[in-house]
């Protein structure tokens, strides 16, 4: 079977303009609905006021209604006394009797009794009175056609006596998930099967932008099946979205089905992730074929899906807001592609600092943990350290400013810390990026992160972290705070069928190992053990195969992807593995001394010193908290 070939990799912006232009005359049907049900809808007819509001002279204050002339000359030296017939008490919104033309605020009145008051300030005619039609005048325009309604439109319409309005029907979207490997999210996937969650994400996004959405059953990789459901959805819905099937795979039928029925305007764009996108027109209706990788689908639909929905409904184009950030490290990219990269963000003074997160179009977890999406334009060959990096914020600036960012080695206790930070009402947040112990210290040195997490063994002294911090930070005043002591050991399949008792057994029995990344404390420990035992690392199958966390290493062993890995006992317990102890180590926080009184650092130190936190740690095997919170100044 022939494979899909991209027609041409097109510029993202030009592809969108070309696609939108195809539907400049696309019209949605209209309907009349109640104003109270119109939030987010788009007007198909202008709305005019059916009455003036207010339709009487209304008091704008609590106080007394008076004839302004009776107050003339009143001041502190010459107070004016008003009797029963000279005023009447009013509250805000009350009608003002015809014989009065001003309202004196209650705080400017000296009340003698219910029928007598003294005023010490004069007032002008119509002061503190809302005029007839002050808010809206009958038969005047309130909102023009194509206005997308918000809560304040609803209030204005109701005040003006408008009960029903004419709006465009919601844009109807039909989503077709395709792929023989896909199963519904409620099912447990078997080997070779993947859960379809892309369609639900696209549905939520589209509904947020005001569309009505229907998802079809999952369509297997059969051209006849896709043909049938496509014809049905293309006739029934305004926009048809085919999920996956746009890449260059031999069983991806989307392009063929669409091309046989209409016009493909774009197949392949200069966006990464998102390159295999299809933009098309079938029966004068828009069609979009999204890539199968989750982040590719999200990014392309955010830009192209949101654009077509807004354009058809309001004829407006979306305005994606970028904020400038600074990168403290060189970030590579490929010329010719607009690359979207997930980043963590933090403020240092007025500077917004970007730290690159995980790459890969399938890593949903990295998107959840990101603060923003950075754009490196196709004309650039990466960004140099100190360069500007435009980002789309996924969190508010307040959230970013109030977060504490750690870079470094992974430990399960970090998730406990994150959850405890979020459980209070302090507005503070804790976030981390797993970059290995050396990576964390380097990130701290570059002032990307505020704190590093490390467990680096000094093979000469047997101590942890101190010598590395002194060497890297030279004359800077630093602080090391112990988080936990923990057991490192070999994680093996439950029951230890390979009878592994030490590292040498993996080599002797020609078994498979999975390693941690360069710079990780666990990698340093492994190299130390290999050196002590005079073992050539090239003889360890899997030495060059790397993962970034203890859980990832344990998962590889549990799934059969490896026979053993060095890691912490808590990770082995979570994945149901056996554990062979090798060494007890300490995991420390490292930060600059001038940060010790920072409110976020103070919260962290108070937390790890609490009995509540220590008790949670001790519920997991392989940890000790006897020196947790111990501080060393360097």
FENMOMO-V599081 format. One record per residue. SS is DSSP state (~ for helix, > for strand, _ for the rest). Layout:
{{SS} {SS}}
This chain:
{{_} {_} {_} {_} {_} {_} {_} {>} {_} {>} {_} {~} {~} {~} {~} {~} {~} {~} {~} {~} {~} {_} {_} {_} {_} {_} {_} {_} {_} {>} {>} {>} {>} {>} {~} {~} {~} {_} {_} {_} {_} {>} {>} {_} {_} {_} {>} {>} {_} {_} {_} {_} {>} {_} {_} {_} {_} {>} {>} {_} {_} {_} {>} {>} {>} {>} {_} {~} {~} {~} {~} {_} {_} {_} {_} {_} {_} {_} {_} {>} {>} {>} {_} {~} {~} {~} {>} {>} {>} {>} {_} {_} {_} {_} {>} {_} {_} {_} {_} {_} {_} {>} {>} {>} {>} {~} {~} {~} {>} {>} {>} {>} {>} {_} {_} {>} {>} {>} {>} {_} {_} {_} {_} {_} {_} {_} {_} {_} {>} {>} {_} {_} {_} {_} {_} {>} {_} {_} {_} {_} {>} {>} {>} {_} {_} {_} {_} {>} {_} {_} {~} {~} {~} {~} {~} {~} {~} {~} {~} {_} {_} {_} {_} {>} {>} {>} {>} {>} {_} {_} {_} {>} {>} {>} {>} {>} {>} {>} {_} {_} {_} {>} {>} {_} {_} {_} {_} {_} {_} {_} {_} {_} {_} {>} {>} {_} {_} {~} {~} {~} {~} {~} {~} {~} {~} {~} {~} {~} {_} {_} {_} {>} {>} {>} {>} {_} {_} {_} {>} {_} {_} {_} {~} {~} {~} {~} {~} {~} {~} {~} {~} {~} {~} {~} {~} {~} {_} {_} {>} {>} {>} {>} {>} {_} {_} {_} {_} {_} {_} {_} {_} {_} {_} {~} {~} {~} {~} {~} {~} {~} {~} {_} {>} {>} {>} {>} {>} {_} {>} {_} {>} {>} {_} {_} {_} {_} {_} {>} {>} {>} {>} {>} {_} {_} {>} {>} {>} {>} {>} {>} {_} {_} {_} {~} {~} {~} {~} {~} {~} {~} {~} {~} {~} {~} {~} {~} {~} {~} {~} {~} {~} {~} {~} {~} {_} {_} {_} {_} {_} {_} {_} {_} {>} {>} {>} {>} {>} {_} {_} {_} {>} {_} {_} {_} {_} {_} {_} {>} {>} {>} {>} {>} {>} {>} {>} {>} {>} {>} {_} {_} {>} {>} {>} {>} {>} {>} {_} {_} {_} {_} {_} {_} {_} {~} {~} {~} {~} {~} {_} {_} {_} {>} {>} {>} {>} {>} {_} {_} {_} {_} {_} {_} {>} {_} {_} {_} {_} {>} {>} {>} {>} {>} {>} {_} {_} {_} {~} {~} {~} {~} {~} {_} {>} {>} {>} {>} {>} {>} {_} {_} {_} {_} {~} {~} {~} {~} {~} {~} {~} {~} {~} {~} {~} {_} {_} {_} {_} {_} {>} {>} {>} {>} {>} {>} {_} {_} {~} {~} {~} {~} {~} {~} {~} {~} {~} {_} {_} {_} {_} {_} {>} {>} {>} {>} {_} {_} {>} {_} {_} {_} {_} {_} {_} {>} {_} {~} {~} {~} {~} {~} {~} {~} {~} {_} {_} {_} {_} {>} {>} {>} {>} {>} {>} {>} {>} {>} {>} {>} {>} {>} {>} {>} {_} {_} {_} {_} {_} {_} {_} {_} {_} {_} {~} {~} {~} {~} {~} {~} {_} {_} {_} {_} {>} {_} {>} {>} {_} {_} {_} {_} {~} {~} {~} {~} {~} {~} {~} {~} {~} {~} {~} {~} {_} {_} {_} {_} {~} {~} {~} {_} {_} {_} {_} {_} {_} {>} {>} {_} {_} {~} {~} {~} {~} {~} {~} {~} {~} {~} {_} {_} {_} {_} {_} {>} {>} {>} {>} {>} {~} {~} {~} {~} {~} {~} {_} {_} {_} {>} {>} {>} {>} {>} {>} {>} {>} {>} {>} {>} {>} {>} {>} {>} {~} {~} {~} {_} {_} {_} {~} {~} {~} {~} {~} {~} {~} {~} {~} {~} {_} {_} {~} {~} {~} {~} {~} {~} {~} {~} {_} {_} {_} {_} {>} {>} {_} {_} {_} {_} {_} {_} {>} {>} {>} {_}}
